[in-house]
Amino acid sequence: MAFLKVEQEVMISFNAAEDTAELYTADPVMIRKMDKLVEENPEQFSGKVHSTYQGKVYAKKYFFPKRFVSIRTKDIVRNVSEEQREKAREQMKKYHASKRDKET
């Protein structure tokens, strides 16, 4: 069962009395992102299945410190020189090469 894009919502809620925020989502992309955060940071993020349909999960709730919630006031535009861009490119090549070396 595929949901319409408009049904793939994400809602974040928290209140002034508690330190925990709750994120509800029926968006498969957000579920994957949040599941990865739970896996990588189980001490700060937790999740549970909220809704299923025909045995498949279609919505989940996640819990995390509300201090992690932020709102940007504008897009960040970075002016990067060609030299900085090349340096970053070389660093990423080294990073990916070291990851490949560890896997083999």
Stockholm file with secondary structure:
# STOCKHOLM 1.0

chainA/1-104         MAFLKVEQEVMISFNAAEDTAELYTADPVMIRKMDKLVEENPEQFSGKVHSTYQGKVYAKKYFFPKRFVSIRTKDIVRNVSEEQREKAREQMKKYHASKRDKET
#=GR chainA/1-104 SS CCCCGGGCCEEEECCTTCSEEEEEECCHHHHHHHHHHHHHCTTTCEEEEEEEETTEEEEEEEEEEGGGCCCCSSCCCCCCCHHHHHHHHHHHHHHHHHHHHHHC
#=GC SS_cons         CCCCGGGCCEEEECCTTCSEEEEEECCHHHHHHHHHHHHHCTTTCEEEEEEEETTEEEEEEEEEEGGGCCCCSSCCCCCCCHHHHHHHHHHHHHHHHHHHHHHC
//
